[in-house]
Amino acid sequence: MSLSELLLFFVPGFPLLLAIPLLHRLLPRAEYLAILPAAMLLSLPENIFVETPWLLFGAGLGSNTETRLLLMMSVVLWIFAAFMQNVHASRNSNSEANNYHSTYFFLTLSGHLGAILANGLVGFFAFSTLIGYGFYGLLVETGNDTVKKAGRIYICFIIVADLLLFEAALLAATVTDDMGFDAVRAAMIDSSVTGLYMTMVLIGFALKAGFWPMHHWLFLTFRSVRPATAMLLAGVPVAMALLGTLRWLPLGEISVPGLGLLIQGIGGVAIMYTVLAVLIRRQHNHPAAYVTLTATGLFVIALGAVFIEPVLWDLYASPMFYAIVLLSVGLALLTIIIRWTDTTASNQKPLDTVLLYGCWSEKLISWGRRMGFELLPRLRNVFLVYVQSLWRVSFWQKNLQIGEYYLQRWSLAVTILLLIGVTIVTSLIIE
């Protein structure tokens, strides 16, 4: 085995080895060292492929032009994540919590790099599973109740998704002995289990990506976890789920117009739901989650077009891979900007609790008195007390809380109506 092939194994293997607490405690700056093999692999210009027939179904690793692009994206993301992790660890005196976070950090990093380099279903499934459970650890180790709720939803989706993808891999194994991506796609062209296989793959990766309507954990997560975890959210579990969809499905090989129209409709509804959520709720606290839903909706629409017209895959293949890279980097930058803005705002002097109208009136009256006008101090005090009590009375607070409660439930009604609409339109199209 050459040094370049050995380096290919070190890219996911070294972070997995550093996940052992004893090792990453002994090595200073272990987070940066774990990314070093991936950065070294980027410097090699040639394509490298390593087959391992001694593993189950001959799982292997490989690096080509497309893989290096994704690997470059992952190196940039994880360098920033390592920097944020070190900053947080320097401020946190709890060494045990930092060790737990480092272990989850290295497990997720190993799964991410391995999924990018995997050249078969078995390898991708194994590393994708490692991503799911490692990232779950990153989510819940903060101890926040909101994040724990999101983590419970996420882990349930991950379990169901892994079961579906495992069954899909077993179906592929009944069709072909070679579990490489190209061999499975070729074997599924004339197979009798192609429909079931594609359905399991689509649902499994939709659960992993947090696609609509399985997206609620995204809203609970983006603003509640550590900055490093929030930055990795779109670039690791979401992006790898989209990548798995492209690699597992026989895109450009078969035509399934009914399925293509169905998933195009679902993608369109996801975008409409996002727009309605922004307009109706008027909440802009989760821009990264809204961008993620919109991007995945567009991705699914393009995927449906390929199922309707397989020849479009030659046109869409490269842009869809670039879209995964841009989604990862763009959302990471957006998350950093949002967190920086929040930190800057929190360091500013808080606003006075007196209402704006009362403050304006008080300033105006004070200015008038300084100008020499005598403005009846008793009426001034009565007016200010009336304005403040009018807005602070509990009656208004209760009504606002009730209105907010029903406004939050409105999203559920919108989701149900949109699902009914998709079902009706799909049935009419199929007929």
Sequence and secondary structure as in RCSB ss.txt:
>XXXX:A:sequence
MSLSELLLFFVPGFPLLLAIPLLHRLLPRAEYLAILPAAMLLSLPENIFVETPWLLFGAGLGSNTETRLLLMMSV
VLWIFAAFMQNVHASRNSNSEANNYHSTYFFLTLSGHLGAILANGLVGFFAFSTLIGYGFYGLLVETGNDTVKKA
GRIYICFIIVADLLLFEAALLAATVTDDMGFDAVRAAMIDSSVTGLYMTMVLIGFALKAGFWPMHHWLFLTFRSV
RPATAMLLAGVPVAMALLGTLRWLPLGEISVPGLGLLIQGIGGVAIMYTVLAVLIRRQHNHPAAYVTLTATGLFV
IALGAVFIEPVLWDLYASPMFYAIVLLSVGLALLTIIIRWTDTTASNQKPLDTVLLYGCWSEKLISWGRRMGFEL
LPRLRNVFLVYVQSLWRVSFWQKNLQIGEYYLQRWSLAVTILLLIGVTIVTSLIIE
>XXXX:A:secstr
  HHHHHHHHHHHHHHHHTSHHHHHHSTTHHHHHHHHHHHHHT  S EEE  TTSGGG  EEE HHHHHHHHHHH
HHHHHHHHHHHHHHHH   HHHHHHHHHHHHHHHHHHHHHHHB BHHHHHHHHHHHHHHHHHHHHTT  HHHHHH
HHHHHHHHHHHHHHHHHHHHHHHHH S  BHHHHHHHTSS TTHHHHHHHHHHHHHHHHT TTS HHHHHHTTTS
 HHHHHHHIIIIIHHHHHHHHHHS TTT   HHHHHHHHHHHHHHHHHHHHHHHHH   S HHHHHHHHHHHHHH
HHHHHHHH GGGHHHHHHHHHHHHHHHHHHHHHHHHHHHHHHHHHHHS    SS HHHHHHHHHHHHHHHTT   
 HHHHHHHHHHHHHHHH HHHHHHHHHHHHHHHHHHHHHHHHHHHHHHHHHHHHH 
